[in-house]
């Protein structure tokens, strides 16, 4: 039986920063297809609970609280 995809993802960047994103945005941008030296973000955890993902990221001192707009084709981020 295949594993069900979770709605929220905790990602770790090359510089050690953490962000929480929706899987919809992750799939839309295509950052999951980058491999090797081109990879900029790694999936650390997945969950359907947004609060749990934010709490996990909040335990680190490198959590970037961002709101990602995935409704339009232009990807914009805004710090919260």
ChimeraX attribute file (.defattr): number of C-alpha atoms within 10 A of each C-alpha:
attribute: neighborCount
match mode: 1-to-1
recipient: residues
	/A:1	3
	/A:2	4
	/A:3	5
	/A:4	6
	/A:5	11
	/A:6	13
	/A:7	14
	/A:8	23
	/A:9	26
	/A:10	23
	/A:11	22
	/A:12	20
	/A:13	14
	/A:14	10
	/A:15	9
	/A:16	12
	/A:17	15
	/A:18	25
	/A:19	21
	/A:20	26
	/A:21	21
	/A:22	19
	/A:23	17
	/A:24	13
	/A:25	17
	/A:26	17
	/A:27	11
	/A:28	14
	/A:29	13
	/A:30	9
	/A:31	15
	/A:32	14
	/A:33	10
	/A:34	11
	/A:35	11
	/A:36	6
	/A:37	6
	/A:38	9
	/A:39	13
	/A:40	15
	/A:41	21
	/A:42	16
	/A:43	14
	/A:44	13
	/A:45	15
	/A:46	20
	/A:47	16
	/A:48	13
	/A:49	12
	/A:50	16
	/A:51	12
	/A:52	14
	/A:53	20
	/A:54	19
	/A:55	11
	/A:56	14
	/A:57	23
	/A:58	15
	/A:59	9
	/A:60	12
	/A:61	10
	/A:62	14
	/A:63	19
	/A:64	15
	/A:65	15
	/A:66	13
	/A:67	14
	/A:68	15
	/A:69	13
	/A:70	17
	/A:71	11
	/A:72	7
	/A:73	9
	/A:74	8
	/A:75	12
	/A:76	11
	/A:77	11
	/A:78	9
	/A:79	8
	/A:80	7
